[in-house]
Amino acid sequence: VYNVSCDQTAACPDKTTCCKTLDGGWGCCPFPNAVCCSDYRHCCPHGQKCNLEKCDTDLQSLPGLRRYLRIQRRM
């Protein structure tokens, strides 16, 4: 079910997060309330920070970085 609305034309599945893509479209990060990375291609779980290859917490770096899933526009 696509209940996470990105804008009027796109939505992501439940328990995911909408993140802008480099081409100005939308991607779906497979984490709820995720942090979208500034490269417009990856995301980290909520409460973590993007770094080049990993997601950082206050205490450690974790391999939680994920690539966005492409989404189709609503009709």
Predicted model as a PDB file, atoms N, CA, C, CB and O in Angstrom, pLDDT in the B-factor column:
MODEL        1                                                                  
ATOM      1  N   VAL A   1       0.849  -1.178   0.000  1.00 68.00           N  
ATOM      2  CA  VAL A   1       0.000   0.000   0.000  1.00 68.00           C  
ATOM      3  C   VAL A   1       0.897   1.245   0.000  1.00 68.00           C  
ATOM      4  CB  VAL A   1      -0.967  -0.004   1.232  1.00 68.00           C  
ATOM      5  O   VAL A   1       1.840   1.332   0.787  1.00 68.00           O  
ATOM      6  N   TYR A   2       0.606   2.191  -0.871  1.00 74.00           N  
ATOM      7  CA  TYR A   2       1.389   3.409  -1.016  1.00 74.00           C  
ATOM      8  C   TYR A   2       0.714   4.551  -0.267  1.00 74.00           C  
ATOM      9  CB  TYR A   2       1.571   3.768  -2.504  1.00 74.00           C  
ATOM     10  O   TYR A   2      -0.062   5.309  -0.849  1.00 74.00           O  
ATOM     11  N   ASN A   3       1.009   4.672   1.020  1.00 88.00           N  
ATOM     12  CA  ASN A   3       0.363   5.681   1.853  1.00 88.00           C  
ATOM     13  C   ASN A   3       1.277   6.815   2.285  1.00 88.00           C  
ATOM     14  CB  ASN A   3      -0.202   5.034   3.058  1.00 88.00           C  
ATOM     15  O   ASN A   3       0.820   7.750   2.943  1.00 88.00           O  
ATOM     16  N   VAL A   4       2.571   6.758   1.928  1.00 90.00           N  
ATOM     17  CA  VAL A   4       3.490   7.835   2.277  1.00 90.00           C  
ATOM     18  C   VAL A   4       3.558   8.778   1.074  1.00 90.00           C  
ATOM     19  CB  VAL A   4       4.922   7.279   2.663  1.00 90.00           C  
ATOM     20  O   VAL A   4       4.219   8.478   0.079  1.00 90.00           O  
ATOM     21  N   SER A   5       2.886   9.897   1.168  1.00 92.00           N  
ATOM     22  CA  SER A   5       2.797  10.826   0.052  1.00 92.00           C  
ATOM     23  C   SER A   5       4.064  11.679  -0.048  1.00 92.00           C  
ATOM     24  CB  SER A   5       1.560  11.722   0.203  1.00 92.00           C  
ATOM     25  O   SER A   5       4.486  12.296   0.930  1.00 92.00           O  
ATOM     26  N   CYS A   6       4.665  11.705  -1.244  1.00 92.00           N  
ATOM     27  CA  CYS A   6       5.846  12.527  -1.491  1.00 92.00           C  
ATOM     28  C   CYS A   6       5.416  13.917  -1.965  1.00 92.00           C  
ATOM     29  CB  CYS A   6       6.776  11.855  -2.539  1.00 92.00           C  
ATOM     30  O   CYS A   6       5.918  14.936  -1.490  1.00 92.00           O  
ATOM     31  N   ASP A   7       4.491  13.932  -2.894  1.00 91.00           N  
ATOM     32  CA  ASP A   7       3.873  15.162  -3.390  1.00 91.00           C  
ATOM     33  C   ASP A   7       2.558  14.753  -4.042  1.00 91.00           C  
ATOM     34  CB  ASP A   7       4.818  15.938  -4.409  1.00 91.00           C  
ATOM     35  O   ASP A   7       2.048  13.667  -3.766  1.00 91.00           O  
ATOM     36  N   GLN A   8       2.009  15.589  -4.891  1.00 88.00           N  
ATOM     37  CA  GLN A   8       0.721  15.268  -5.526  1.00 88.00           C  
ATOM     38  C   GLN A   8       0.836  14.186  -6.588  1.00 88.00           C  
ATOM     39  CB  GLN A   8       0.128  16.510  -6.147  1.00 88.00           C  
ATOM     40  O   GLN A   8      -0.179  13.637  -7.018  1.00 88.00           O  
ATOM     41  N   THR A   9       2.051  13.868  -7.021  1.00 87.00           N  
ATOM     42  CA  THR A   9       2.215  12.908  -8.116  1.00 87.00           C  
ATOM     43  C   THR A   9       2.913  11.616  -7.722  1.00 87.00           C  
ATOM     44  CB  THR A   9       2.975  13.543  -9.219  1.00 87.00           C  
ATOM     45  O   THR A   9       2.959  10.686  -8.527  1.00 87.00           O  
ATOM     46  N   ALA A  10       3.454  11.523  -6.523  1.00 90.00           N  
ATOM     47  CA  ALA A  10       4.235  10.339  -6.154  1.00 90.00           C  
ATOM     48  C   ALA A  10       3.985   9.949  -4.700  1.00 90.00           C  
ATOM     49  CB  ALA A  10       5.733  10.593  -6.381  1.00 90.00           C  
ATOM     50  O   ALA A  10       3.675  10.791  -3.857  1.00 90.00           O  
ATOM     51  N   ALA A  11       4.127   8.661  -4.431  1.00 91.00           N  
ATOM     52  CA  ALA A  11       3.972   8.143  -3.076  1.00 91.00           C  
ATOM     53  C   ALA A  11       4.873   6.929  -2.894  1.00 91.00           C  
ATOM     54  CB  ALA A  11       2.494   7.778  -2.785  1.00 91.00           C  
ATOM     55  O   ALA A  11       5.251   6.271  -3.863  1.00 91.00           O  
ATOM     56  N   CYS A  12       5.207   6.644  -1.655  1.00 92.00           N  
ATOM     57  CA  CYS A  12       6.035   5.487  -1.304  1.00 92.00           C  
ATOM     58  C   CYS A  12       5.217   4.519  -0.451  1.00 92.00           C  
ATOM     59  CB  CYS A  12       7.324   5.932  -0.547  1.00 92.00           C  
ATOM     60  O   CYS A  12       4.198   4.895   0.129  1.00 92.00           O  
ATOM     61  N   PRO A  13       5.677   3.262  -0.383  1.00 91.00           N  
ATOM     62  CA  PRO A  13       4.978   2.289   0.452  1.00 91.00           C  
ATOM     63  C   PRO A  13       5.044   2.653   1.938  1.00 91.00           C  
ATOM     64  CB  PRO A  13       5.564   0.902   0.233  1.00 91.00           C  
ATOM     65  O   PRO A  13       5.919   3.403   2.371  1.00 91.00           O  
ATOM     66  N   ASP A  14       4.114   2.112   2.694  1.00 93.00           N  
ATOM     67  CA  ASP A  14       4.126   2.284   4.153  1.00 93.00           C  
ATOM     68  C   ASP A  14       5.499   1.901   4.714  1.00 93.00           C  
ATOM     69  CB  ASP A  14       3.009   1.426   4.818  1.00 93.00           C  
ATOM     70  O   ASP A  14       6.193   1.051   4.157  1.00 93.00           O  
ATOM     71  N   LYS A  15       5.873   2.530   5.806  1.00 92.00           N  
ATOM     72  CA  LYS A  15       7.114   2.250   6.530  1.00 92.00           C  
ATOM     73  C   LYS A  15       8.358   2.565   5.704  1.00 92.00           C  
ATOM     74  CB  LYS A  15       7.144   0.798   6.957  1.00 92.00           C  
ATOM     75  O   LYS A  15       9.415   1.972   5.920  1.00 92.00           O  
ATOM     76  N   THR A  16       8.235   3.510   4.745  1.00 93.00           N  
ATOM     77  CA  THR A  16       9.379   3.999   3.989  1.00 93.00           C  
ATOM     78  C   THR A  16       9.377   5.524   4.083  1.00 93.00           C  
ATOM     79  CB  THR A  16       9.331   3.513   2.492  1.00 93.00           C  
ATOM     80  O   THR A  16       8.484   6.106   4.700  1.00 93.00           O  
ATOM     81  N   THR A  17      10.365   6.169   3.477  1.00 94.00           N  
ATOM     82  CA  THR A  17      10.484   7.624   3.481  1.00 94.00           C  
ATOM     83  C   THR A  17      10.718   8.121   2.063  1.00 94.00           C  
ATOM     84  CB  THR A  17      11.628   8.082   4.415  1.00 94.00           C  
ATOM     85  O   THR A  17      11.515   7.538   1.328  1.00 94.00           O  
ATOM     86  N   CYS A  18      10.039   9.183   1.672  1.00 94.00           N  
ATOM     87  CA  CYS A  18      10.280   9.811   0.374  1.00 94.00           C  
ATOM     88  C   CYS A  18      11.567  10.611   0.436  1.00 94.00           C  
ATOM     89  CB  CYS A  18       9.094  10.717  -0.039  1.00 94.00           C  
ATOM     90  O   CYS A  18      11.789  11.371   1.379  1.00 94.00           O  
ATOM     91  N   CYS A  19      12.415  10.441  -0.568  1.00 94.00           N  
ATOM     92  CA  CYS A  19      13.651  11.215  -0.677  1.00 94.00           C  
ATOM     93  C   CYS A  19      13.788  11.709  -2.114  1.00 94.00           C  
ATOM     94  CB  CYS A  19      14.896  10.360  -0.256  1.00 94.00           C  
ATOM     95  O   CYS A  19      13.521  10.972  -3.063  1.00 94.00           O  
ATOM     96  N   LYS A  20      14.204  12.952  -2.260  1.00 93.00           N  
ATOM     97  CA  LYS A  20      14.424  13.521  -3.592  1.00 93.00           C  
ATOM     98  C   LYS A  20      15.573  12.803  -4.287  1.00 93.00           C  
ATOM     99  CB  LYS A  20      14.715  15.035  -3.500  1.00 93.00           C  
ATOM    100  O   LYS A  20      16.544  12.406  -3.643  1.00 93.00           O  
ATOM    101  N   THR A  21      15.460  12.638  -5.608  1.00 90.00           N  
ATOM    102  CA  THR A  21      16.526  12.057  -6.406  1.00 90.00           C  
ATOM    103  C   THR A  21      17.279  13.164  -7.132  1.00 90.00           C  
ATOM    104  CB  THR A  21      15.963  11.027  -7.409  1.00 90.00           C  
ATOM    105  O   THR A  21      16.812  14.301  -7.195  1.00 90.00           O  
ATOM    106  N   LEU A  22      18.421  12.837  -7.668  1.00 89.00           N  
ATOM    107  CA  LEU A  22      19.271  13.814  -8.333  1.00 89.00           C  
ATOM    108  C   LEU A  22      18.573  14.470  -9.518  1.00 89.00           C  
ATOM    109  CB  LEU A  22      20.552  13.155  -8.793  1.00 89.00           C  
ATOM    110  O   LEU A  22      18.823  15.637  -9.819  1.00 89.00           O  
ATOM    111  N   ASP A  23      17.700  13.726 -10.190  1.00 89.00           N  
ATOM    112  CA  ASP A  23      16.987  14.270 -11.349  1.00 89.00           C  
ATOM    113  C   ASP A  23      15.721  15.034 -10.963  1.00 89.00           C  
ATOM    114  CB  ASP A  23      16.628  13.151 -12.300  1.00 89.00           C  
ATOM    115  O   ASP A  23      14.950  15.431 -11.837  1.00 89.00           O  
ATOM    116  N   GLY A  24      15.498  15.243  -9.669  1.00 89.00           N  
ATOM    117  CA  GLY A  24      14.345  16.003  -9.208  1.00 89.00           C  
ATOM    118  C   GLY A  24      13.107  15.175  -8.951  1.00 89.00           C  
ATOM    119  O   GLY A  24      12.073  15.711  -8.552  1.00 89.00           O  
ATOM    120  N   GLY A  25      13.198  13.871  -9.174  1.00 89.00           N  
ATOM    121  CA  GLY A  25      12.072  12.981  -8.902  1.00 89.00           C  
ATOM    122  C   GLY A  25      12.090  12.521  -7.454  1.00 89.00           C  
ATOM    123  O   GLY A  25      12.650  13.185  -6.581  1.00 89.00           O  
ATOM    124  N   TRP A  26      11.472  11.384  -7.218  1.00 92.00           N  
ATOM    125  CA  TRP A  26      11.389  10.826  -5.867  1.00 92.00           C  
ATOM    126  C   TRP A  26      11.887   9.401  -5.842  1.00 92.00           C  
ATOM    127  CB  TRP A  26       9.960  10.886  -5.345  1.00 92.00           C  
ATOM    128  O   TRP A  26      11.751   8.663  -6.818  1.00 92.00           O  
ATOM    129  N   GLY A  27      12.462   9.021  -4.723  1.00 91.00           N  
ATOM    130  CA  GLY A  27      12.819   7.650  -4.440  1.00 91.00           C  
ATOM    131  C   GLY A  27      12.273   7.292  -3.077  1.00 91.00           C  
ATOM    132  O   GLY A  27      11.938   8.174  -2.286  1.00 91.00           O  
ATOM    133  N   CYS A  28      12.180   6.002  -2.795  1.00 91.00           N  
ATOM    134  CA  CYS A  28      11.674   5.542  -1.507  1.00 91.00           C  
ATOM    135  C   CYS A  28      12.798   4.891  -0.730  1.00 91.00           C  
ATOM    136  CB  CYS A  28      10.499   4.559  -1.689  1.00 91.00           C  
ATOM    137  O   CYS A  28      13.387   3.908  -1.180  1.00 91.00           O  
ATOM    138  N   CYS A  29      13.090   5.429   0.416  1.00 91.00           N  
ATOM    139  CA  CYS A  29      14.087   4.851   1.307  1.00 91.00           C  
ATOM    140  C   CYS A  29      13.404   3.763   2.126  1.00 91.00           C  
ATOM    141  CB  CYS A  29      14.732   5.941   2.232  1.00 91.00           C  
ATOM    142  O   CYS A  29      12.305   3.983   2.634  1.00 91.00           O  
ATOM    143  N   PRO A  30      14.025   2.594   2.267  1.00 90.00           N  
ATOM    144  CA  PRO A  30      13.362   1.484   2.956  1.00 90.00           C  
ATOM    145  C   PRO A  30      13.337   1.581   4.478  1.00 90.00           C  
ATOM    146  CB  PRO A  30      14.022   0.222   2.579  1.00 90.00           C  
ATOM    147  O   PRO A  30      13.162   0.566   5.152  1.00 90.00           O  
ATOM    148  N   PHE A  31      13.508   2.787   5.037  1.00 90.00           N  
ATOM    149  CA  PHE A  31      13.422   3.006   6.484  1.00 90.00           C  
ATOM    150  C   PHE A  31      12.324   4.026   6.774  1.00 90.00           C  
ATOM    151  CB  PHE A  31      14.790   3.490   7.060  1.00 90.00           C  
ATOM    152  O   PHE A  31      12.198   4.999   6.031  1.00 90.00           O  
ATOM    153  N   PRO A  32      11.528   3.841   7.822  1.00 94.00           N  
ATOM    154  CA  PRO A  32      10.558   4.876   8.196  1.00 94.00           C  
ATOM    155  C   PRO A  32      11.271   6.079   8.824  1.00 94.00           C  
ATOM    156  CB  PRO A  32       9.504   4.303   9.179  1.00 94.00           C  
ATOM    157  O   PRO A  32      12.243   5.908   9.559  1.00 94.00           O  
ATOM    158  N   ASN A  33      10.796   7.275   8.539  1.00 95.00           N  
ATOM    159  CA  ASN A  33      11.361   8.517   9.093  1.00 95.00           C  
ATOM    160  C   ASN A  33      12.870   8.615   8.887  1.00 95.00           C  
ATOM    161  CB  ASN A  33      11.047   8.615  10.578  1.00 95.00           C  
ATOM    162  O   ASN A  33      13.601   9.057   9.774  1.00 95.00           O  
ATOM    163  N   ALA A  34      13.325   8.200   7.715  1.00 93.00           N  
ATOM    164  CA  ALA A  34      14.759   8.129   7.416  1.00 93.00           C  
ATOM    165  C   ALA A  34      15.394   9.491   7.195  1.00 93.00           C  
ATOM    166  CB  ALA A  34      14.985   7.276   6.202  1.00 93.00           C  
ATOM    167  O   ALA A  34      14.705  10.501   7.042  1.00 93.00           O  
ATOM    168  N   VAL A  35      16.703   9.498   7.181  1.00 93.00           N  
ATOM    169  CA  VAL A  35      17.503  10.662   6.830  1.00 93.00           C  
ATOM    170  C   VAL A  35      17.930  10.481   5.381  1.00 93.00           C  
ATOM    171  CB  VAL A  35      18.747  10.831   7.788  1.00 93.00           C  
ATOM    172  O   VAL A  35      18.591   9.497   5.047  1.00 93.00           O  
ATOM    173  N   CYS A  36      17.558  11.422   4.515  1.00 94.00           N  
ATOM    174  CA  CYS A  36      17.943  11.369   3.107  1.00 94.00           C  
ATOM    175  C   CYS A  36      19.327  12.000   2.960  1.00 94.00           C  
ATOM    176  CB  CYS A  36      16.893  12.100   2.203  1.00 94.00           C  
ATOM    177  O   CYS A  36      19.555  13.108   3.447  1.00 94.00           O  
ATOM    178  N   CYS A  37      20.238  11.316   2.305  1.00 92.00           N  
ATOM    179  CA  CYS A  37      21.613  11.802   2.168  1.00 92.00           C  
ATOM    180  C   CYS A  37      21.725  12.840   1.058  1.00 92.00           C  
ATOM    181  CB  CYS A  37      22.566  10.637   1.891  1.00 92.00           C  
ATOM    182  O   CYS A  37      20.912  12.870   0.134  1.00 92.00           O  
ATOM    183  N   SER A  38      22.736  13.682   1.163  1.00 92.00           N  
ATOM    184  CA  SER A  38      22.909  14.790   0.227  1.00 92.00           C  
ATOM    185  C   SER A  38      23.358  14.349  -1.163  1.00 92.00           C  
ATOM    186  CB  SER A  38      23.903  15.761   0.782  1.00 92.00           C  
ATOM    187  O   SER A  38      23.414  15.175  -2.075  1.00 92.00           O  
ATOM    188  N   ASP A  39      23.682  13.062  -1.348  1.00 90.00           N  
ATOM    189  CA  ASP A  39      24.029  12.584  -2.689  1.00 90.00           C  
ATOM    190  C   ASP A  39      22.783  12.262  -3.520  1.00 90.00           C  
ATOM    191  CB  ASP A  39      24.919  11.345  -2.588  1.00 90.00           C  
ATOM    192  O   ASP A  39      22.893  11.901  -4.692  1.00 90.00           O  
ATOM    193  N   TYR A  40      21.601  12.392  -2.915  1.00 90.00           N  
ATOM    194  CA  TYR A  40      20.317  12.133  -3.573  1.00 90.00           C  
ATOM    195  C   TYR A  40      20.173  10.688  -4.047  1.00 90.00           C  
ATOM    196  CB  TYR A  40      20.149  13.066  -4.750  1.00 90.00           C  
ATOM    197  O   TYR A  40      19.381  10.411  -4.948  1.00 90.00           O  
ATOM    198  N   ARG A  41      20.928   9.768  -3.453  1.00 88.00           N  
ATOM    199  CA  ARG A  41      20.843   8.360  -3.847  1.00 88.00           C  
ATOM    200  C   ARG A  41      20.753   7.415  -2.667  1.00 88.00           C  
ATOM    201  CB  ARG A  41      22.029   7.992  -4.681  1.00 88.00           C  
ATOM    202  O   ARG A  41      20.294   6.284  -2.826  1.00 88.00           O  
ATOM    203  N   HIS A  42      21.179   7.847  -1.480  1.00 89.00           N  
ATOM    204  CA  HIS A  42      21.228   6.971  -0.317  1.00 89.00           C  
ATOM    205  C   HIS A  42      20.481   7.579   0.861  1.00 89.00           C  
ATOM    206  CB  HIS A  42      22.674   6.685   0.070  1.00 89.00           C  
ATOM    207  O   HIS A  42      20.139   8.762   0.861  1.00 89.00           O  
ATOM    208  N   CYS A  43      20.235   6.741   1.867  1.00 91.00           N  
ATOM    209  CA  CYS A  43      19.551   7.188   3.078  1.00 91.00           C  
ATOM    210  C   CYS A  43      20.018   6.350   4.253  1.00 91.00           C  
ATOM    211  CB  CYS A  43      18.012   7.097   2.918  1.00 91.00           C  
ATOM    212  O   CYS A  43      20.609   5.283   4.085  1.00 91.00           O  
ATOM    213  N   CYS A  44      19.739   6.859   5.450  1.00 91.00           N  
ATOM    214  CA  CYS A  44      20.110   6.180   6.697  1.00 91.00           C  
ATOM    215  C   CYS A  44      18.881   6.094   7.602  1.00 91.00           C  
ATOM    216  CB  CYS A  44      21.280   6.929   7.419  1.00 91.00           C  
ATOM    217  O   CYS A  44      17.936   6.868   7.450  1.00 91.00           O  
ATOM    218  N   PRO A  45      18.900   5.152   8.543  1.00 90.00           N  
ATOM    219  CA  PRO A  45      17.790   5.061   9.496  1.00 90.00           C  
ATOM    220  C   PRO A  45      17.643   6.339  10.323  1.00 90.00           C  
ATOM    221  CB  PRO A  45      17.993   3.864  10.424  1.00 90.00           C  
ATOM    222  O   PRO A  45      18.597   7.100  10.483  1.00 90.00           O  
ATOM    223  N   HIS A  46      16.464   6.558  10.833  1.00 92.00           N  
ATOM    224  CA  HIS A  46      16.153   7.710  11.676  1.00 92.00           C  
ATOM    225  C   HIS A  46      17.176   7.849  12.810  1.00 92.00           C  
ATOM    226  CB  HIS A  46      14.731   7.580  12.253  1.00 92.00           C  
ATOM    227  O   HIS A  46      17.546   6.863  13.446  1.00 92.00           O  
ATOM    228  N   GLY A  47      17.620   9.065  13.051  1.00 90.00           N  
ATOM    229  CA  GLY A  47      18.546   9.325  14.136  1.00 90.00           C  
ATOM    230  C   GLY A  47      20.005   9.144  13.782  1.00 90.00           C  
ATOM    231  O   GLY A  47      20.877   9.381  14.617  1.00 90.00           O  
ATOM    232  N   GLN A  48      20.287   8.727  12.556  1.00 90.00           N  
ATOM    233  CA  GLN A  48      21.670   8.552  12.127  1.00 90.00           C  
ATOM    234  C   GLN A  48      22.035   9.622  11.110  1.00 90.00           C  
ATOM    235  CB  GLN A  48      21.886   7.145  11.535  1.00 90.00           C  
ATOM    236  O   GLN A  48      21.156  10.293  10.569  1.00 90.00           O  
ATOM    237  N   LYS A  49      23.317   9.783  10.849  1.00 89.00           N  
ATOM    238  CA  LYS A  49      23.807  10.789   9.913  1.00 89.00           C  
ATOM    239  C   LYS A  49      24.481  10.114   8.733  1.00 89.00           C  
ATOM    240  CB  LYS A  49      24.782  11.757  10.608  1.00 89.00           C  
ATOM    241  O   LYS A  49      25.173   9.108   8.892  1.00 89.00           O  
ATOM    242  N   CYS A  50      24.277  10.673   7.546  1.00 90.00           N  
ATOM    243  CA  CYS A  50      24.922  10.143   6.345  1.00 90.00           C  
ATOM    244  C   CYS A  50      26.403  10.490   6.362  1.00 90.00           C  
ATOM    245  CB  CYS A  50      24.249  10.698   5.067  1.00 90.00           C  
ATOM    246  O   CYS A  50      26.793  11.595   6.737  1.00 90.00           O  
ATOM    247  N   ASN A  51      27.211   9.537   5.954  1.00 86.00           N  
ATOM    248  CA  ASN A  51      28.611   9.783   5.694  1.00 86.00           C  
ATOM    249  C   ASN A  51      28.873   9.103   4.357  1.00 86.00           C  
ATOM    250  CB  ASN A  51      29.560   9.238   6.861  1.00 86.00           C  
ATOM    251  O   ASN A  51      27.948   8.498   3.815  1.00 86.00           O  
ATOM    252  N   LEU A  52      30.039   9.162   3.810  1.00 75.00           N  
ATOM    253  CA  LEU A  52      30.243   8.703   2.439  1.00 75.00           C  
ATOM    254  C   LEU A  52      29.889   7.241   2.203  1.00 75.00           C  
ATOM    255  CB  LEU A  52      31.655   8.921   2.058  1.00 75.00           C  
ATOM    256  O   LEU A  52      29.361   6.903   1.143  1.00 75.00           O  
ATOM    257  N   GLU A  53      30.163   6.377   3.153  1.00 75.00           N  
ATOM    258  CA  GLU A  53      29.920   4.953   2.933  1.00 75.00           C  
ATOM    259  C   GLU A  53      29.096   4.280   4.025  1.00 75.00           C  
ATOM    260  CB  GLU A  53      31.220   4.248   2.805  1.00 75.00           C  
ATOM    261  O   GLU A  53      28.706   3.121   3.885  1.00 75.00           O  
ATOM    262  N   LYS A  54      28.831   5.002   5.111  1.00 82.00           N  
ATOM    263  CA  LYS A  54      28.115   4.399   6.236  1.00 82.00           C  
ATOM    264  C   LYS A  54      27.175   5.407   6.863  1.00 82.00           C  
ATOM    265  CB  LYS A  54      29.099   3.867   7.286  1.00 82.00           C  
ATOM    266  O   LYS A  54      27.164   6.584   6.503  1.00 82.00           O  
ATOM    267  N   CYS A  55      26.398   4.927   7.795  1.00 85.00           N  
ATOM    268  CA  CYS A  55      25.530   5.791   8.602  1.00 85.00           C  
ATOM    269  C   CYS A  55      26.157   5.919   9.979  1.00 85.00           C  
ATOM    270  CB  CYS A  55      24.066   5.221   8.697  1.00 85.00           C  
ATOM    271  O   CYS A  55      26.544   4.921  10.586  1.00 85.00           O  
ATOM    272  N   ASP A  56      26.257   7.133  10.466  1.00 86.00           N  
ATOM    273  CA  ASP A  56      26.889   7.379  11.754  1.00 86.00           C  
ATOM    274  C   ASP A  56      25.850   7.634  12.839  1.00 86.00           C  
ATOM    275  CB  ASP A  56      27.844   8.561  11.656  1.00 86.00           C  
ATOM    276  O   ASP A  56      24.848   8.313  12.618  1.00 86.00           O  
ATOM    277  N   THR A  57      26.114   7.073  14.017  1.00 79.00           N  
ATOM    278  CA  THR A  57      25.386   7.433  15.227  1.00 79.00           C  
ATOM    279  C   THR A  57      26.355   8.250  16.072  1.00 79.00           C  
ATOM    280  CB  THR A  57      24.847   6.155  16.008  1.00 79.00           C  
ATOM    281  O   THR A  57      27.488   8.478  15.650  1.00 79.00           O  
ATOM    282  N   ASP A  58      25.947   8.683  17.226  1.00 76.00           N  
ATOM    283  CA  ASP A  58      26.845   9.437  18.096  1.00 76.00           C  
ATOM    284  C   ASP A  58      28.008   8.581  18.586  1.00 76.00           C  
ATOM    285  CB  ASP A  58      26.076   9.996  19.285  1.00 76.00           C  
ATOM    286  O   ASP A  58      29.047   9.115  18.974  1.00 76.00           O  
ATOM    287  N   LEU A  59      27.846   7.263  18.573  1.00 73.00           N  
ATOM    288  CA  LEU A  59      28.861   6.382  19.141  1.00 73.00           C  
ATOM    289  C   LEU A  59      29.661   5.576  18.125  1.00 73.00           C  
ATOM    290  CB  LEU A  59      28.216   5.452  20.078  1.00 73.00           C  
ATOM    291  O   LEU A  59      30.789   5.174  18.410  1.00 73.00           O  
ATOM    292  N   GLN A  60      29.088   5.332  16.932  1.00 66.00           N  
ATOM    293  CA  GLN A  60      29.767   4.448  15.987  1.00 66.00           C  
ATOM    294  C   GLN A  60      29.278   4.662  14.564  1.00 66.00           C  
ATOM    295  CB  GLN A  60      29.567   2.998  16.387  1.00 66.00           C  
ATOM    296  O   GLN A  60      28.284   5.351  14.335  1.00 66.00           O  
ATOM    297  N   SER A  61      29.988   4.062  13.605  1.00 68.00           N  
ATOM    298  CA  SER A  61      29.549   4.030  12.212  1.00 68.00           C  
ATOM    299  C   SER A  61      28.939   2.663  11.938  1.00 68.00           C  
ATOM    300  CB  SER A  61      30.735   4.325  11.231  1.00 68.00           C  
ATOM    301  O   SER A  61      29.492   1.635  12.328  1.00 68.00           O  
ATOM    302  N   LEU A  62      27.807   2.663  11.271  1.00 61.00           N  
ATOM    303  CA  LEU A  62      27.092   1.422  10.981  1.00 61.00           C  
ATOM    304  C   LEU A  62      26.892   1.276   9.478  1.00 61.00           C  
ATOM    305  CB  LEU A  62      25.733   1.389  11.712  1.00 61.00           C  
ATOM    306  O   LEU A  62      26.753   2.278   8.776  1.00 61.00           O  
ATOM    307  N   PRO A  63      26.874   0.054   8.978  1.00 61.00           N  
ATOM    308  CA  PRO A  63      26.661  -0.147   7.542  1.00 61.00           C  
ATOM    309  C   PRO A  63      25.180  -0.096   7.168  1.00 61.00           C  
ATOM    310  CB  PRO A  63      27.253  -1.482   7.110  1.00 61.00           C  
ATOM    311  O   PRO A  63      24.681  -1.006   6.507  1.00 61.00           O  
ATOM    312  N   GLY A  64      24.479   0.948   7.580  1.00 60.00           N  
ATOM    313  CA  GLY A  64      23.044   1.041   7.334  1.00 60.00           C  
ATOM    314  C   GLY A  64      22.673   1.814   6.089  1.00 60.00           C  
ATOM    315  O   GLY A  64      21.487   1.940   5.781  1.00 60.00           O  
ATOM    316  N   LEU A  65      23.661   2.343   5.351  1.00 63.00           N  
ATOM    317  CA  LEU A  65      23.388   3.139   4.175  1.00 63.00           C  
ATOM    318  C   LEU A  65      22.634   2.315   3.135  1.00 63.00           C  
ATOM    319  CB  LEU A  65      24.688   3.685   3.588  1.00 63.00           C  
ATOM    320  O   LEU A  65      23.041   1.199   2.813  1.00 63.00           O  
ATOM    321  N   ARG A  66      21.542   2.859   2.611  1.00 69.00           N  
ATOM    322  CA  ARG A  66      20.738   2.147   1.610  1.00 69.00           C  
ATOM    323  C   ARG A  66      20.485   3.029   0.392  1.00 69.00           C  
ATOM    324  CB  ARG A  66      19.397   1.690   2.218  1.00 69.00           C  
ATOM    325  O   ARG A  66      20.393   4.252   0.495  1.00 69.00           O  
ATOM    326  N   ARG A  67      20.378   2.389  -0.738  1.00 68.00           N  
ATOM    327  CA  ARG A  67      20.051   3.078  -1.977  1.00 68.00           C  
ATOM    328  C   ARG A  67      18.546   3.231  -2.050  1.00 68.00           C  
ATOM    329  CB  ARG A  67      20.597   2.315  -3.216  1.00 68.00           C  
ATOM    330  O   ARG A  67      17.798   2.362  -1.603  1.00 68.00           O  
ATOM    331  N   TYR A  68      18.105   4.359  -2.627  1.00 68.00           N  
ATOM    332  CA  TYR A  68      16.666   4.583  -2.790  1.00 68.00           C  
ATOM    333  C   TYR A  68      16.080   3.567  -3.763  1.00 68.00           C  
ATOM    334  CB  TYR A  68      16.390   6.020  -3.285  1.00 68.00           C  
ATOM    335  O   TYR A  68      16.764   3.081  -4.664  1.00 68.00           O  
ATOM    336  N   LEU A  69      14.826   3.260  -3.570  1.00 68.00           N  
ATOM    337  CA  LEU A  69      14.047   2.476  -4.525  1.00 68.00           C  
ATOM    338  C   LEU A  69      13.327   3.459  -5.438  1.00 68.00           C  
ATOM    339  CB  LEU A  69      13.029   1.512  -3.797  1.00 68.00           C  
ATOM    340  O   LEU A  69      12.723   4.412  -4.945  1.00 68.00           O  
ATOM    341  N   ARG A  70      13.370   3.262  -6.729  1.00 63.00           N  
ATOM    342  CA  ARG A  70      12.680   4.137  -7.664  1.00 63.00           C  
ATOM    343  C   ARG A  70      11.179   3.942  -7.539  1.00 63.00           C  
ATOM    344  CB  ARG A  70      13.143   3.873  -9.107  1.00 63.00           C  
ATOM    345  O   ARG A  70      10.716   2.836  -7.261  1.00 63.00           O  
ATOM    346  N   ILE A  71      10.425   4.997  -7.740  1.00 65.00           N  
ATOM    347  CA  ILE A  71       8.978   4.890  -7.677  1.00 65.00           C  
ATOM    348  C   ILE A  71       8.352   5.369  -8.961  1.00 65.00           C  
ATOM    349  CB  ILE A  71       8.433   5.677  -6.503  1.00 65.00           C  
ATOM    350  O   ILE A  71       8.950   6.133  -9.718  1.00 65.00           O  
ATOM    351  N   GLN A  72       7.152   4.915  -9.196  1.00 56.00           N  
ATOM    352  CA  GLN A  72       6.393   5.355 -10.359  1.00 56.00           C  
ATOM    353  C   GLN A  72       5.467   6.470  -9.955  1.00 56.00           C  
ATOM    354  CB  GLN A  72       5.603   4.195 -10.983  1.00 56.00           C  
ATOM    355  O   GLN A  72       5.004   6.539  -8.816  1.00 56.00           O  
ATOM    356  N   ARG A  73       5.204   7.337 -10.897  1.00 55.00           N  
ATOM    357  CA  ARG A  73       4.294   8.459 -10.654  1.00 55.00           C  
ATOM    358  C   ARG A  73       2.853   7.961 -10.602  1.00 55.00           C  
ATOM    359  CB  ARG A  73       4.452   9.542 -11.750  1.00 55.00           C  
ATOM    360  O   ARG A  73       2.491   6.990 -11.266  1.00 55.00           O  
ATOM    361  N   ARG A  74       2.052   8.636  -9.812  1.00 52.00           N  
ATOM    362  CA  ARG A  74       0.617   8.330  -9.751  1.00 52.00           C  
ATOM    363  C   ARG A  74      -0.036   8.799 -11.028  1.00 52.00           C  
ATOM    364  CB  ARG A  74      -0.057   8.992  -8.518  1.00 52.00           C  
ATOM    365  O   ARG A  74       0.412   9.755 -11.661  1.00 52.00           O  
ATOM    366  N   MET A  75      -1.068   8.135 -11.386  1.00 46.00           N  
ATOM    367  CA  MET A  75      -1.846   8.567 -12.575  1.00 46.00           C  
ATOM    368  C   MET A  75      -2.977   9.478 -12.168  1.00 46.00           C  
ATOM    369  CB  MET A  75      -2.409   7.353 -13.342  1.00 46.00           C  
ATOM    370  O   MET A  75      -3.735   9.940 -13.021  1.00 46.00           O  
TER     371      MET A  75                                                      
ENDMDL                                                                          
END                                                                             
